[in-house]
């Protein structure tokens, strides 16, 4: 059974408040007020000028205490990527990251097409590859995090503020803790806003917003059921940090108290590229929110339109 050996996260020191982040957009003050009061945002993290994507990913990987001395056991390096283009061609940080970490035996590749749910897909792919290899000592390393490469990525129409942060996760084919009990993903291509004609894009976005809550509820229920649980038996939900308002709606859909969803990081780091759920795990551990044997759920959605949920046992 796929297990997460260790998770580490990295937050750049530079804090960017909403006022500075949105200064060039010439948006009305009411928009900023909505982002703060209704959506829960306050600031995001950004790298300093001159810092690279390699720096961002390496910082998270260096936070893994289990990696030094085990680099030769890492069979795969998976980069969970949210957008098709995160760097100018032909720049690729993965070979340099392998050299930096001493991953001489690792096959490195990116996992995408699930948007911000790519991190969950990477866990599933890593577990499948390690199980197929049959080596109980083999490991896979997942890294997640991207720079804000285009203006479109800094503020999406759905009021999702993107920040720069990263995460790293060591995966094994089996293990005693943070074992994957289920993984469910729904792909709703008819809701993919990139597939919509330009003339229909506004209507498309409206439909996505309308169907988002029931679809998120559907994938959460399905993951819990596949793990042999009721939704109300989940100790904690670790979400993607799209905003607090949408999660209040999902909680009402599921009949759960909002306190079950860990939203502490929304005002502190905003929404990061595929790293939210990993960073929220670190916050849960730091705050003592998970005990041995607790079943918890990680969940995310991405353009495509993808809805994914995974249940694990701590």
KOLMARLUM-933556 format. One line per 4 residues: their letters; for each residue x, y, z of C-alpha. Coordinates in steps of 0.25 Angstrom, whole numbers, plus 5000, padded with zeros to 4 digits. Layout:
N
A> X,Y,Z | ...
! end
This chain:
314
XXXX> 5000,5000,5000 | 5006,5013,4996 | 5012,5021,5007 | 5017,5035,5009
XXXX> 5030,5034,5016 | 5032,5049,5019 | 5027,5062,5014 | 5034,5076,5014
XXXX> 5031,5090,5010 | 5037,5103,5007 | 5032,5117,5008 | 5040,5128,5002
XXXX> 5043,5139,5012 | 5037,5150,5003 | 5023,5154,5007 | 5014,5161,4997
XXXX> 5001,5167,5002 | 4989,5168,4994 | 4990,5183,4992 | 5004,5181,4986
XXXX> 5000,5169,4978 | 4989,5176,4971 | 4994,5190,4970 | 4996,5189,4955
XXXX> 4982,5183,4952 | 4975,5196,4955 | 4963,5188,4961 | 4953,5195,4970
XXXX> 4955,5195,4985 | 4942,5186,4986 | 4950,5175,4979 | 4961,5176,4989
XXXX> 4951,5176,5000 | 4944,5164,4994 | 4957,5156,4994 | 4960,5159,5008
XXXX> 4946,5157,5015 | 4939,5147,5006 | 4951,5139,5000 | 4960,5140,5012
XXXX> 4973,5145,5005 | 4983,5154,5011 | 4997,5152,5005 | 5005,5142,4997
XXXX> 5019,5138,4997 | 5028,5141,4985 | 5043,5138,4982 | 5053,5149,4982
XXXX> 5057,5155,4969 | 5068,5146,4962 | 5064,5133,4969 | 5060,5122,4960
XXXX> 5050,5110,4959 | 5062,5101,4963 | 5064,5109,4975 | 5050,5108,4979
XXXX> 5049,5092,4977 | 5062,5090,4983 | 5059,5097,4996 | 5047,5088,4998
XXXX> 5055,5075,4995 | 5066,5079,5005 | 5056,5080,5016 | 5054,5064,5015
XXXX> 5062,5058,5027 | 5060,5044,5021 | 5067,5048,5007 | 5081,5049,5011
XXXX> 5088,5036,5011 | 5076,5030,5003 | 5078,5037,4990 | 5083,5024,4983
XXXX> 5069,5018,4986 | 5061,5028,4979 | 5057,5022,4966 | 5048,5033,4961
XXXX> 5047,5048,4962 | 5033,5053,4959 | 5030,5068,4957 | 5015,5071,4959
XXXX> 5013,5082,4950 | 5000,5090,4948 | 5002,5098,4935 | 5007,5093,4922
XXXX> 5018,5104,4921 | 5025,5108,4934 | 5038,5112,4928 | 5043,5118,4915
XXXX> 5047,5107,4905 | 5057,5099,4906 | 5060,5101,4921 | 5057,5089,4930
XXXX> 5061,5089,4944 | 5060,5074,4947 | 5073,5069,4942 | 5080,5080,4950
XXXX> 5071,5076,4962 | 5076,5061,4961 | 5090,5066,4961 | 5088,5075,4973
XXXX> 5082,5064,4981 | 5091,5053,4976 | 5079,5045,4970 | 5088,5038,4960
XXXX> 5079,5026,4958 | 5066,5033,4957 | 5057,5035,4945 | 5052,5049,4945
XXXX> 5039,5054,4938 | 5027,5063,4940 | 5013,5059,4943 | 5003,5069,4938
XXXX> 4989,5071,4931 | 4982,5070,4945 | 4985,5085,4948 | 4986,5088,4963
XXXX> 4982,5073,4966 | 4995,5068,4960 | 5001,5066,4973 | 4991,5055,4976
XXXX> 4993,5049,4962 | 5008,5049,4965 | 5006,5041,4978 | 4997,5031,4971
XXXX> 5007,5029,4959 | 5019,5028,4968 | 5012,5017,4976 | 5008,5009,4964
XXXX> 5023,5010,4958 | 5029,5006,4971 | 5019,4994,4973 | 5022,4990,4959
XXXX> 5037,4990,4961 | 5036,4981,4973 | 5048,4986,4981 | 5043,4989,4995
XXXX> 5054,4999,4998 | 5052,5007,4985 | 5047,5021,4987 | 5041,5032,4979
XXXX> 5042,5047,4981 | 5031,5057,4977 | 5034,5072,4976 | 5023,5082,4974
XXXX> 5023,5097,4972 | 5024,5107,4961 | 5028,5122,4959 | 5017,5131,4955
XXXX> 5022,5131,4940 | 5010,5139,4933 | 5001,5150,4938 | 4989,5141,4935
XXXX> 4994,5132,4946 | 4995,5143,4957 | 4980,5145,4958 | 4970,5136,4951
XXXX> 4955,5140,4949 | 4951,5131,4960 | 4959,5140,4970 | 4970,5130,4972
XXXX> 4982,5137,4977 | 4995,5130,4973 | 5007,5130,4982 | 5021,5123,4980
XXXX> 5024,5112,4990 | 5029,5098,4988 | 5027,5084,4994 | 5035,5071,4994
XXXX> 5030,5057,4997 | 5037,5043,4999 | 5028,5032,4994 | 5030,5017,4996
XXXX> 5022,5005,4991 | 5018,5001,5006 | 5020,5007,5020 | 5014,5008,5034
XXXX> 5009,5022,5033 | 5002,5032,5024 | 4997,5020,5015 | 4988,5023,5003
XXXX> 4975,5016,5006 | 4968,5022,4993 | 4969,5031,4981 | 4958,5036,4973
XXXX> 4958,5046,4961 | 4947,5052,4953 | 4951,5058,4939 | 4940,5067,4934
XXXX> 4945,5071,4921 | 4932,5079,4917 | 4935,5089,4928 | 4949,5091,4923
XXXX> 4949,5107,4921 | 4961,5106,4912 | 4953,5097,4902 | 4941,5107,4902
XXXX> 4940,5117,4890 | 4944,5131,4894 | 4930,5136,4892 | 4925,5125,4902
XXXX> 4936,5126,4912 | 4927,5135,4922 | 4916,5125,4921 | 4926,5114,4923
XXXX> 4932,5120,4935 | 4918,5122,4941 | 4914,5107,4939 | 4928,5103,4945
XXXX> 4925,5112,4958 | 4911,5106,4959 | 4915,5091,4958 | 4928,5093,4966
XXXX> 4922,5090,4979 | 4914,5077,4976 | 4925,5072,4968 | 4935,5074,4979
XXXX> 4925,5068,4989 | 4924,5056,4980 | 4939,5053,4979 | 4940,5054,4994
XXXX> 4929,5045,4997 | 4934,5035,4986 | 4948,5035,4992 | 4943,5033,5006
XXXX> 4934,5021,5002 | 4945,5015,4994 | 4953,5015,5007 | 4942,5009,5015
XXXX> 4938,5021,5022 | 4927,5031,5024 | 4931,5046,5021 | 4928,5049,5036
XXXX> 4938,5039,5040 | 4950,5047,5034 | 4958,5054,5044 | 4963,5065,5035
XXXX> 4962,5070,5021 | 4974,5076,5015 | 4970,5085,5003 | 4975,5093,4992
XXXX> 4975,5108,4996 | 4966,5113,4986 | 4958,5122,4996 | 4951,5120,5009
XXXX> 4937,5123,5003 | 4937,5111,4994 | 4941,5102,5005 | 4929,5107,5014
XXXX> 4920,5103,5002 | 4926,5089,5001 | 4925,5087,5016 | 4910,5090,5015
XXXX> 4909,5081,5003 | 4915,5070,5011 | 4908,5073,5025 | 4922,5075,5031
XXXX> 4926,5086,5041 | 4936,5096,5034 | 4946,5093,5045 | 4949,5080,5039
XXXX> 4956,5087,5027 | 4969,5093,5030 | 4969,5107,5024 | 4980,5113,5033
XXXX> 4989,5115,5021 | 4979,5123,5012 | 4982,5136,5017 | 4997,5134,5019
XXXX> 5001,5128,5006 | 4989,5128,4996 | 4988,5117,4986 | 5001,5111,4981
XXXX> 5004,5102,4969 | 5001,5088,4973 | 5007,5089,4987 | 4995,5093,4995
XXXX> 4992,5080,5001 | 5006,5076,5004 | 5008,5090,5011 | 4995,5088,5019
XXXX> 5000,5074,5023 | 5012,5081,5029 | 5003,5091,5037 | 4994,5079,5042
XXXX> 5006,5072,5047 | 5012,5085,5053 | 4999,5088,5060 | 4997,5074,5065
XXXX> 4984,5071,5057 | 4987,5057,5053 | 4990,5045,5062 | 4994,5031,5059
XXXX> 4982,5024,5052 | 4975,5036,5048 | 4968,5035,5034 | 4969,5049,5027
XXXX> 4966,5053,5013 | 4974,5062,5003 | 4966,5068,4992 | 4969,5078,4980
XXXX> 4963,5082,4967 | 4970,5087,4954 | 4967,5092,4941 | 4963,5081,4931
XXXX> 4954,5081,4939 | 4959,5071,4949 | 4954,5068,4963 | 4963,5058,4972
XXXX> 4962,5053,4986 | 4971,5043,4994 | 4969,5037,5007 | 4981,5033,5016
XX> 4983,5027,5029 | 4993,5035,5038
! end
